[in-house]
Amino acid sequence: MSQDNRTAGEHRVVKVREVGPRDGFQNEPETIATRDKIELINALGDAGFKRIEVASFVRPDVVPQLSDGVQVLRGIDLPADVERMVLIPNSRGLENALQVRGLFEAMTLFVSASQSHNKANINRTVEETMEDVKGMGRRVVAEGVKFCAVIATSFGCPYEGKVPMDGVLDLAEQFAEAGATEIGFGDTTGMANPAYVSRFFRAAAERLPGVELTAHFHNTRGQGLANAYAALEAGCDSFESSFGELGGCPVPAGSTGNISTEDLVSMFHEMGIDTGLDLERVIEAARKAQQVLGRKLTSHSIVAGPVRWASAVAN
């Protein structure tokens, strides 16, 4: 994240990271065939993404939708410059992941900022989780793997309501001290609003110099793009999203999908901001996902397509 000291007409570049193959697929009611996952991930690689969250080392009985993570990692064929990321839920997951160390470049460890959501999600207190993930983070760094962190419910908790900003940033500082080079702030159930997002990312930049800060918004209440714009204007240049607006949060019910990658990229391109992505190929990948799932997905760009002049402006 850079300070917001741009001059008029400056060429702007943002990073858009794709999380659909993990965050999106895990929330689908049916299990997607391994070959379909591989085809979809390869299509995302062809669209120009430089990082894709591919798999999670969770127990297969807990999240059967991701039980084929190793097969997917072995089967995908991505360009050499694409960073493959995996989510690690606990120490056992870390050990399992390190057994196939050559299949990915980055690991994500996570915690919820609120006690209630953390208990509902992984049945542990925030303090218990942080004690575990700080030790795991140091192990990740020692293994030469990129250590990324995610703080869920950073902008509000469905059980507790407002989550204090200072508490979220305290957790972020603990992750940074343990070696995390990037920290994502998740609007896990879509409770953020643009005014608060702007204040949050300005404060985060002051508290976490040298750490890459990533915005991860959900569109549960239709404010996803507005929140992304607010983060952008506050200086954030790293975003996570999910093609087709896939995903959500398993707890509680009603927490619908992530912000749509194709809608986010379309907005940036129309603003003249470079993402390095081929929007038409991103939309094509989302349409393929729609065919695989056999139902209509909720992003706008799947229906409308790209604004034809936007790519020329962005570049």
C-alpha positions as a Markdown table, in Angstrom:
| # | Residue | x | y | z |
|---|---|---|---|---|
| 1 | Met | 0.0 | 0.0 | 0.0 |
| 2 | Ser | 1.4 | 3.4 | -1.0 |
| 3 | Gln | 0.7 | 6.8 | 0.4 |
| 4 | Asp | -2.0 | 8.7 | -1.4 |
| 5 | Asn | 0.3 | 11.4 | -2.9 |
| 6 | Arg | -0.5 | 10.9 | -6.6 |
| 7 | Thr | -0.4 | 13.7 | -9.1 |
| 8 | Ala | -3.0 | 14.3 | -11.7 |
| 9 | Gly | -2.6 | 12.1 | -14.8 |
| 10 | Glu | -0.3 | 9.7 | -13.0 |
| 11 | His | -0.4 | 6.1 | -14.3 |
| 12 | Arg | -2.0 | 4.0 | -11.7 |
| 13 | Val | -1.5 | 0.2 | -11.2 |
| 14 | Val | -3.3 | -2.1 | -8.8 |
| 15 | Lys | -3.0 | -5.8 | -8.0 |
| 16 | Val | -6.1 | -7.9 | -8.2 |
| 17 | Arg | -5.7 | -11.4 | -6.7 |
| 18 | Glu | -8.1 | -14.2 | -7.5 |
| 19 | Val | -9.5 | -16.2 | -4.6 |
| 20 | Gly | -12.4 | -18.0 | -6.3 |
| 21 | Pro | -10.8 | -21.4 | -6.6 |
| 22 | Arg | -10.6 | -21.6 | -2.8 |
| 23 | Asp | -12.8 | -19.1 | -1.2 |
| 24 | Gly | -15.5 | -19.4 | -3.9 |
| 25 | Phe | -15.5 | -23.2 | -4.5 |
| 26 | Gln | -15.6 | -24.1 | -0.8 |
| 27 | Asn | -19.0 | -22.4 | -0.4 |
| 28 | Glu | -20.6 | -24.3 | -3.2 |
| 29 | Pro | -23.3 | -26.8 | -2.2 |
| 30 | Glu | -21.9 | -29.4 | -4.6 |
| 31 | Thr | -18.4 | -30.6 | -5.1 |
| 32 | Ile | -16.9 | -29.4 | -8.4 |
| 33 | Ala | -15.0 | -32.1 | -10.4 |
| 34 | Thr | -11.2 | -31.9 | -10.1 |
| 35 | Arg | -10.8 | -31.6 | -13.9 |
| 36 | Asp | -13.3 | -28.7 | -14.0 |
| 37 | Lys | -11.4 | -26.9 | -11.2 |
| 38 | Ile | -8.1 | -27.4 | -13.1 |
| 39 | Glu | -9.6 | -26.0 | -16.4 |
| 40 | Leu | -11.1 | -23.0 | -14.6 |
| 41 | Ile | -7.8 | -22.2 | -12.8 |
| 42 | Asn | -5.9 | -22.5 | -16.0 |
| 43 | Ala | -8.4 | -20.1 | -17.6 |
| 44 | Leu | -7.7 | -17.6 | -14.8 |
| 45 | Gly | -4.0 | -18.0 | -15.4 |
| 46 | Asp | -4.5 | -17.2 | -19.1 |
| 47 | Ala | -6.3 | -14.0 | -18.1 |
| 48 | Gly | -3.2 | -12.6 | -16.6 |
| 49 | Phe | -3.5 | -13.1 | -12.8 |
| 50 | Lys | -0.2 | -13.1 | -11.0 |
| 51 | Arg | -1.6 | -14.8 | -7.9 |
| 52 | Ile | -4.4 | -17.3 | -7.5 |
| 53 | Glu | -5.6 | -18.8 | -4.3 |
| 54 | Val | -5.8 | -22.4 | -5.4 |
| 55 | Ala | -6.4 | -24.7 | -2.4 |
| 56 | Ser | -6.8 | -25.1 | 1.3 |
| 57 | Phe | -5.3 | -27.8 | 3.5 |
| 58 | Val | -8.4 | -28.4 | 5.6 |
| 59 | Arg | -9.8 | -31.7 | 6.7 |
| 60 | Pro | -11.7 | -33.3 | 3.8 |
| 61 | Asp | -14.6 | -34.2 | 6.1 |
| 62 | Val | -15.0 | -30.6 | 7.2 |
| 63 | Val | -14.7 | -29.0 | 3.7 |
| 64 | Pro | -15.2 | -31.8 | 1.1 |
| 65 | Gln | -15.4 | -29.3 | -1.7 |
| 66 | Leu | -11.6 | -28.8 | -1.3 |
| 67 | Ser | -10.6 | -32.3 | -0.5 |
| 68 | Asp | -8.8 | -32.6 | -3.9 |
| 69 | Gly | -6.5 | -29.7 | -3.3 |
| 70 | Val | -3.2 | -31.6 | -3.9 |
| 71 | Gln | -4.6 | -33.1 | -7.1 |
| 72 | Val | -5.6 | -29.7 | -8.3 |
| 73 | Leu | -2.2 | -28.2 | -7.4 |
| 74 | Arg | -0.5 | -31.0 | -9.3 |
| 75 | Gly | -2.8 | -30.8 | -12.3 |
| 76 | Ile | -2.9 | -27.0 | -13.0 |
| 77 | Asp | -0.6 | -25.6 | -15.7 |
| 78 | Leu | 0.0 | -21.9 | -15.0 |
| 79 | Pro | 2.5 | -19.4 | -16.3 |
| 80 | Ala | 5.8 | -19.5 | -14.4 |
| 81 | Asp | 5.2 | -16.0 | -12.9 |
| 82 | Val | 1.9 | -16.9 | -11.3 |
| 83 | Glu | 2.1 | -17.2 | -7.5 |
| 84 | Arg | 0.1 | -20.2 | -6.2 |
| 85 | Met | -1.4 | -19.6 | -2.8 |
| 86 | Val | -2.8 | -22.0 | -0.3 |
| 87 | Leu | -4.8 | -21.4 | 2.9 |
| 88 | Ile | -3.6 | -23.1 | 6.1 |
| 89 | Pro | -6.2 | -23.6 | 8.9 |
| 90 | Asn | -4.0 | -25.1 | 11.6 |
| 91 | Ser | -0.7 | -26.9 | 12.5 |
| 92 | Arg | -1.8 | -30.2 | 11.0 |
| 93 | Gly | -2.7 | -28.4 | 7.8 |
| 94 | Leu | 0.7 | -26.8 | 7.7 |
| 95 | Glu | 2.5 | -30.1 | 8.1 |
| 96 | Asn | 0.4 | -31.6 | 5.3 |
| 97 | Ala | 1.1 | -28.6 | 3.1 |
| 98 | Leu | 4.9 | -28.8 | 3.7 |
| 99 | Gln | 4.9 | -32.4 | 2.4 |
| 100 | Val | 4.1 | -31.0 | -1.1 |
| 101 | Arg | 6.2 | -27.8 | -0.7 |
| 102 | Gly | 7.0 | -27.5 | -4.3 |
| 103 | Leu | 3.4 | -27.0 | -5.4 |
| 104 | Phe | 2.9 | -23.5 | -4.2 |
| 105 | Glu | 4.7 | -20.2 | -3.4 |
| 106 | Ala | 2.7 | -18.6 | -0.6 |
| 107 | Met | 0.7 | -19.6 | 2.4 |
| 108 | Thr | -2.1 | -17.7 | 4.2 |
| 109 | Leu | -2.8 | -18.0 | 7.9 |
| 110 | Phe | -5.9 | -16.4 | 9.3 |
| 111 | Val | -7.9 | -15.3 | 12.4 |
| 112 | Ser | -11.2 | -13.5 | 12.9 |
| 113 | Ala | -11.1 | -10.2 | 14.7 |
| 114 | Ser | -14.2 | -11.0 | 16.8 |
| 115 | Gln | -14.3 | -13.7 | 19.4 |
| 116 | Ser | -17.8 | -14.9 | 18.4 |
| 117 | His | -16.9 | -15.4 | 14.7 |
| 118 | Asn | -13.6 | -17.0 | 15.5 |
| 119 | Lys | -15.4 | -19.5 | 17.8 |
| 120 | Ala | -18.1 | -20.2 | 15.2 |
| 121 | Asn | -15.6 | -20.6 | 12.4 |
| 122 | Ile | -12.8 | -22.7 | 14.0 |
| 123 | Asn | -14.0 | -23.2 | 17.6 |
| 124 | Arg | -11.1 | -21.3 | 19.2 |
| 125 | Thr | -10.6 | -18.0 | 20.9 |
| 126 | Val | -8.8 | -15.2 | 19.1 |
| 127 | Glu | -5.9 | -15.5 | 21.6 |
| 128 | Glu | -5.6 | -19.3 | 21.1 |
| 129 | Thr | -5.6 | -18.8 | 17.4 |
| 130 | Met | -3.0 | -16.0 | 17.4 |
| 131 | Glu | -0.6 | -18.0 | 19.6 |
| 132 | Asp | -0.8 | -20.9 | 17.1 |
| 133 | Val | -0.6 | -18.8 | 13.9 |
| 134 | Lys | 2.4 | -16.8 | 15.1 |
| 135 | Gly | 4.4 | -20.0 | 15.7 |
| 136 | Met | 3.2 | -21.3 | 12.3 |
| 137 | Gly | 4.1 | -18.1 | 10.6 |
| 138 | Arg | 7.7 | -18.3 | 11.9 |
| 139 | Arg | 7.8 | -21.8 | 10.5 |
| 140 | Val | 6.5 | -20.7 | 7.2 |
| 141 | Val | 9.2 | -18.0 | 6.9 |
| 142 | Ala | 11.9 | -20.5 | 8.0 |
| 143 | Glu | 10.8 | -22.8 | 5.2 |
| 144 | Gly | 11.3 | -20.0 | 2.7 |
| 145 | Val | 7.6 | -19.7 | 1.8 |
| 146 | Lys | 5.9 | -16.3 | 1.5 |
| 147 | Phe | 3.8 | -15.7 | 4.6 |
| 148 | Cys | 0.5 | -13.9 | 4.1 |
| 149 | Ala | -2.2 | -13.2 | 6.8 |
| 150 | Val | -5.9 | -12.5 | 6.7 |
| 151 | Ile | -8.0 | -11.0 | 9.4 |
| 152 | Ala | -11.6 | -11.9 | 9.0 |
| 153 | Thr | -14.5 | -9.7 | 10.2 |
| 154 | Ser | -12.2 | -6.7 | 10.1 |
| 155 | Phe | -15.1 | -4.3 | 9.4 |
| 156 | Gly | -17.8 | -5.8 | 11.5 |
| 157 | Cys | -19.1 | -9.1 | 13.1 |
| 158 | Pro | -22.6 | -10.5 | 12.5 |
| 159 | Tyr | -22.7 | -11.6 | 16.1 |
| 160 | Glu | -21.0 | -8.7 | 17.9 |
| 161 | Gly | -21.6 | -5.8 | 15.6 |
| 162 | Lys | -18.8 | -3.2 | 15.4 |
| 163 | Val | -15.3 | -4.5 | 15.7 |
| 164 | Pro | -12.9 | -1.9 | 17.2 |
| 165 | Met | -10.3 | -0.7 | 14.6 |
| 166 | Asp | -7.5 | -0.7 | 17.1 |
| 167 | Gly | -8.1 | -4.3 | 17.9 |
| 168 | Val | -7.9 | -5.3 | 14.2 |
| 169 | Leu | -4.7 | -3.4 | 13.8 |
| 170 | Asp | -3.2 | -4.9 | 16.9 |
| 171 | Leu | -3.7 | -8.3 | 15.4 |
| 172 | Ala | -2.2 | -7.1 | 12.1 |
| 173 | Glu | 0.9 | -5.9 | 14.0 |
| 174 | Gln | 1.3 | -9.3 | 15.7 |
| 175 | Phe | 1.2 | -10.9 | 12.2 |
| 176 | Ala | 3.8 | -8.5 | 10.9 |
| 177 | Glu | 6.0 | -9.2 | 13.9 |
| 178 | Ala | 5.7 | -12.9 | 13.1 |
| 179 | Gly | 7.0 | -12.3 | 9.6 |
| 180 | Ala | 3.9 | -11.7 | 7.5 |
| 181 | Thr | 4.8 | -9.5 | 4.5 |
| 182 | Glu | 1.1 | -9.0 | 3.4 |
| 183 | Ile | -2.0 | -8.7 | 5.5 |
| 184 | Gly | -5.5 | -8.9 | 4.1 |
| 185 | Phe | -8.5 | -7.3 | 5.8 |
| 186 | Gly | -11.7 | -9.3 | 5.2 |
| 187 | Asp | -15.2 | -7.9 | 5.1 |
| 188 | Thr | -16.3 | -11.4 | 5.8 |
| 189 | Thr | -20.0 | -10.9 | 5.9 |
| 190 | Gly | -20.3 | -7.6 | 4.0 |
| 191 | Met | -20.6 | -5.1 | 6.8 |
| 192 | Ala | -18.2 | -2.4 | 5.6 |
| 193 | Asn | -19.2 | 1.0 | 4.3 |
| 194 | Pro | -17.1 | 3.4 | 2.2 |
| 195 | Ala | -16.6 | 6.1 | 4.9 |
| 196 | Tyr | -15.2 | 3.6 | 7.4 |
| 197 | Val | -13.1 | 1.8 | 4.8 |
| 198 | Ser | -11.4 | 5.0 | 4.0 |
| 199 | Arg | -10.6 | 5.8 | 7.6 |
| 200 | Phe | -9.5 | 2.2 | 8.2 |
| 201 | Phe | -6.9 | 2.0 | 5.4 |
| 202 | Arg | -5.4 | 5.3 | 6.2 |
| 203 | Ala | -5.0 | 4.2 | 9.8 |
| 204 | Ala | -3.6 | 0.8 | 8.7 |
| 205 | Ala | -1.0 | 2.4 | 6.5 |
| 206 | Glu | 0.2 | 4.5 | 9.5 |
| 207 | Arg | 0.4 | 1.5 | 11.8 |
| 208 | Leu | 1.9 | -1.0 | 9.4 |
| 209 | Pro | 4.7 | 0.7 | 7.3 |
| 210 | Gly | 6.3 | -1.7 | 4.9 |
| 211 | Val | 3.5 | -4.2 | 4.9 |
| 212 | Glu | 1.4 | -4.8 | 1.8 |
| 213 | Leu | -2.2 | -4.2 | 2.8 |
| 214 | Thr | -4.9 | -6.0 | 0.9 |
| 215 | Ala | -8.6 | -5.2 | 0.7 |
| 216 | His | -11.0 | -8.2 | 0.6 |
| 217 | Phe | -14.7 | -7.2 | 0.3 |
| 218 | His | -17.9 | -9.1 | 0.1 |
| 219 | Asn | -21.0 | -7.9 | -1.7 |
| 220 | Thr | -23.5 | -9.1 | 0.8 |
| 221 | Arg | -25.3 | -5.7 | 1.0 |
| 222 | Gly | -24.3 | -4.4 | -2.4 |
| 223 | Gln | -21.5 | -2.1 | -1.3 |
| 224 | Gly | -18.6 | -4.1 | -2.5 |
| 225 | Leu | -17.4 | -1.8 | -5.4 |
| 226 | Ala | -18.1 | 1.3 | -3.4 |
| 227 | Asn | -15.9 | -0.1 | -0.6 |
| 228 | Ala | -13.2 | -1.0 | -3.1 |
| 229 | Tyr | -13.2 | 2.5 | -4.5 |
| 230 | Ala | -12.9 | 4.0 | -1.0 |
| 231 | Ala | -9.9 | 1.7 | -0.2 |
| 232 | Leu | -8.3 | 2.8 | -3.5 |
| 233 | Glu | -8.7 | 6.5 | -2.7 |
| 234 | Ala | -7.2 | 5.8 | 0.7 |
| 235 | Gly | -4.1 | 4.5 | -1.0 |
| 236 | Cys | -4.7 | 0.8 | -1.1 |
| 237 | Asp | -3.4 | -0.9 | -4.3 |
| 238 | Ser | -4.0 | -4.6 | -3.5 |
| 239 | Phe | -7.4 | -6.3 | -3.8 |
| 240 | Glu | -8.8 | -9.8 | -3.6 |
| 241 | Ser | -11.9 | -10.9 | -5.4 |
| 242 | Ser | -13.7 | -13.9 | -6.8 |
| 243 | Phe | -14.7 | -14.5 | -10.4 |
| 244 | Gly | -18.5 | -14.9 | -10.8 |
| 245 | Glu | -18.9 | -13.3 | -7.4 |
| 246 | Leu | -18.5 | -16.8 | -6.0 |
| 247 | Gly | -18.1 | -17.5 | -2.3 |
| 248 | Gly | -19.3 | -16.1 | 0.9 |
| 249 | Cys | -19.0 | -17.1 | 4.5 |
| 250 | Pro | -20.4 | -20.4 | 5.9 |
| 251 | Val | -21.2 | -18.7 | 9.3 |
| 252 | Pro | -23.7 | -17.2 | 9.5 |
| 253 | Ala | -26.3 | -18.0 | 6.8 |
| 254 | Gly | -27.0 | -15.2 | 4.3 |
| 255 | Ser | -23.4 | -14.0 | 3.9 |
| 256 | Thr | -23.3 | -14.0 | 0.2 |
| 257 | Gly | -20.4 | -13.9 | -2.3 |
| 258 | Asn | -17.2 | -12.1 | -2.6 |
| 259 | Ile | -16.9 | -9.0 | -4.7 |
| 260 | Ser | -16.9 | -10.0 | -8.4 |
| 261 | Thr | -13.4 | -10.0 | -10.0 |
| 262 | Glu | -14.8 | -9.1 | -13.4 |
| 263 | Asp | -16.9 | -6.2 | -12.0 |
| 264 | Leu | -13.9 | -4.9 | -10.0 |
| 265 | Val | -11.5 | -5.1 | -12.9 |
| 266 | Ser | -14.1 | -3.5 | -15.2 |
| 267 | Met | -14.5 | -0.6 | -12.8 |
| 268 | Phe | -10.7 | -0.1 | -12.5 |
| 269 | His | -10.3 | -0.2 | -16.3 |
| 270 | Glu | -13.0 | 2.3 | -16.9 |
| 271 | Met | -11.2 | 4.6 | -14.4 |
| 272 | Gly | -8.0 | 4.3 | -16.4 |
| 273 | Ile | -6.3 | 2.1 | -13.8 |
| 274 | Asp | -4.1 | -0.7 | -15.0 |
| 275 | Thr | -4.6 | -4.2 | -13.5 |
| 276 | Gly | -2.5 | -6.2 | -16.0 |
| 277 | Leu | -5.5 | -8.4 | -16.7 |
| 278 | Asp | -7.4 | -9.3 | -19.8 |
| 279 | Leu | -11.0 | -8.5 | -18.8 |
| 280 | Glu | -12.6 | -10.4 | -21.6 |
| 281 | Arg | -10.7 | -13.5 | -20.5 |
| 282 | Val | -11.7 | -13.0 | -16.9 |
| 283 | Ile | -15.3 | -12.8 | -18.0 |
| 284 | Glu | -14.9 | -15.9 | -20.1 |
| 285 | Ala | -13.6 | -17.8 | -17.1 |
| 286 | Ala | -16.6 | -16.6 | -15.1 |
| 287 | Arg | -18.9 | -17.8 | -17.8 |
| 288 | Lys | -17.2 | -21.2 | -17.8 |
| 289 | Ala | -17.7 | -21.4 | -14.1 |
| 290 | Gln | -21.4 | -20.6 | -14.6 |
| 291 | Gln | -21.6 | -23.5 | -17.1 |
| 292 | Val | -19.8 | -25.9 | -14.7 |
| 293 | Leu | -22.2 | -25.0 | -11.9 |
| 294 | Gly | -25.3 | -25.0 | -14.0 |
| 295 | Arg | -26.8 | -21.9 | -12.7 |
| 296 | Lys | -26.6 | -18.1 | -13.2 |
| 297 | Leu | -23.9 | -16.3 | -11.3 |
| 298 | Thr | -24.5 | -12.8 | -9.9 |
| 299 | Ser | -21.8 | -10.6 | -11.4 |
| 300 | His | -22.9 | -7.8 | -13.8 |
| 301 | Ser | -20.1 | -8.2 | -16.3 |
| 302 | Ile | -21.0 | -11.8 | -17.1 |
| 303 | Val | -24.2 | -10.3 | -18.6 |
| 304 | Ala | -23.1 | -6.9 | -19.9 |
| 305 | Gly | -19.5 | -7.7 | -20.9 |
| 306 | Pro | -16.7 | -5.1 | -20.9 |
| 307 | Val | -16.9 | -1.5 | -21.9 |
| 308 | Arg | -15.0 | -1.7 | -25.1 |
| 309 | Trp | -13.0 | 1.5 | -24.8 |
| 310 | Ala | -12.0 | 0.9 | -21.2 |
| 311 | Ser | -8.9 | -1.3 | -21.9 |
| 312 | Ala | -7.4 | 1.3 | -24.2 |
| 313 | Val | -7.8 | 3.9 | -21.4 |
| 314 | Ala | -6.3 | 1.6 | -18.8 |
| 315 | Asn | -3.2 | 1.0 | -20.9 |
